[in-house]
Amino acid sequence: MELTGKLSATPTMTASLSSASQGMAASLSSNIFIKLQQKSVTPAAVAQTVTADDGYAGLSAVTVGAVPSDYGHIVFNGSYLLVE
């Protein structure tokens, strides 16, 4: 029995299953739609885990925004770090 599959950049997967036994052959091919989600996040002081919401199989893209201007500014003067 041979099982082959292909997952492309689109949210559709094509899988083919074929088997040859005692001179007989059978083949099955199917398209499966995978619902993916895009999300945007803003950097934070702690680590974040970004996961797909219920109803989605996964994430197609995650956009991380720029660090907000009110996060402060870090300066190193050679001896210590100063957050302004």
C-alpha positions as a printed NumPy array, in Angstrom:
array([[  0.   ,   0.   ,   0.   ],
       [  1.272,   3.442,  -0.883],
       [  0.042,   6.67 ,   0.691],
       [  1.012,   9.999,  -0.763],
       [ -0.019,  13.486,   0.195],
       [  0.757,  17.065,  -0.648],
       [  0.099,  20.22 ,   1.369],
       [  0.592,  23.415,  -0.57 ],
       [  0.581,  27.097,   0.453],
       [ -3.173,  27.19 ,  -0.067],
       [ -5.485,  25.788,   2.597],
       [ -6.409,  22.801,   0.415],
       [ -4.693,  19.456,   0.769],
       [ -4.824,  16.774,  -1.896],
       [ -4.169,  13.239,  -0.735],
       [ -4.008,  10.116,  -2.873],
       [ -4.178,   6.533,  -1.681],
       [ -3.421,   3.64 ,  -3.979],
       [ -2.933,  -0.067,  -3.453],
       [ -2.037,  -2.894,  -5.796],
       [ -2.508,  -6.472,  -4.663],
       [ -2.768,  -9.719,  -6.651],
       [ -3.04 ,  -7.933,  -9.978],
       [ -5.816,  -5.613,  -8.833],
       [ -5.43 ,  -1.889,  -8.337],
       [ -7.55 ,   0.647,  -6.498],
       [ -7.134,   4.378,  -6.233],
       [ -8.774,   7.071,  -4.084],
       [ -8.168,  10.796,  -4.31 ],
       [ -9.686,  13.515,  -2.154],
       [ -9.429,  17.27 ,  -1.571],
       [ -9.621,  18.41 ,   2.045],
       [-10.276,  22.061,   2.938],
       [ -8.297,  23.294,   5.945],
       [ -9.612,  26.502,   7.53 ],
       [ -6.69 ,  28.721,   8.59 ],
       [ -6.677,  32.01 ,  10.493],
       [ -4.543,  35.157,  10.377],
       [ -3.733,  36.998,  13.609],
       [ -1.963,  40.183,  14.682],
       [ -0.192,  40.658,  18.016],
       [  1.608,  43.488,  19.79 ],
       [  4.916,  42.81 ,  21.57 ],
       [  4.584,  42.546,  25.347],
       [  6.884,  42.379,  28.353],
       [  6.238,  38.63 ,  28.69 ],
       [  6.23 ,  35.784,  26.164],
       [  2.99 ,  35.203,  24.275],
       [  1.587,  32.044,  22.745],
       [ -0.428,  32.656,  19.6  ],
       [ -2.888,  29.909,  18.712],
       [ -5.816,  29.588,  16.349],
       [ -9.312,  30.191,  17.665],
       [-11.922,  27.437,  17.848],
       [-13.106,  26.44 ,  14.399],
       [ -9.681,  26.919,  12.766],
       [ -7.132,  24.177,  12.047],
       [ -4.136,  26.492,  12.443],
       [ -2.576,  29.819,  11.554],
       [ -1.715,  30.917,   8.032],
       [  0.08 ,  34.081,   9.199],
       [  0.942,  35.972,  12.377],
       [  1.769,  39.666,  12.101],
       [  3.806,  41.112,  14.963],
       [  3.331,  44.844,  15.253],
       [  6.042,  47.357,  16.049],
       [  6.991,  48.007,  19.652],
       [  4.637,  50.775,  20.869],
       [  6.276,  54.139,  21.468],
       [  5.118,  54.158,  25.1  ],
       [  7.135,  51.016,  25.967],
       [ 10.085,  53.16 ,  27.016],
       [ 13.623,  53.508,  25.771],
       [ 16.599,  51.495,  27.044],
       [ 19.984,  53.216,  27.292],
       [ 23.287,  51.518,  28.188],
       [ 25.961,  53.91 ,  29.414],
       [ 28.732,  51.303,  29.684],
       [ 28.008,  50.489,  33.326],
       [ 24.283,  49.974,  33.656],
       [ 21.007,  49.918,  31.762],
       [ 18.596,  52.809,  32.161],
       [ 14.961,  52.614,  31.096],
       [ 13.648,  56.052,  30.245]])
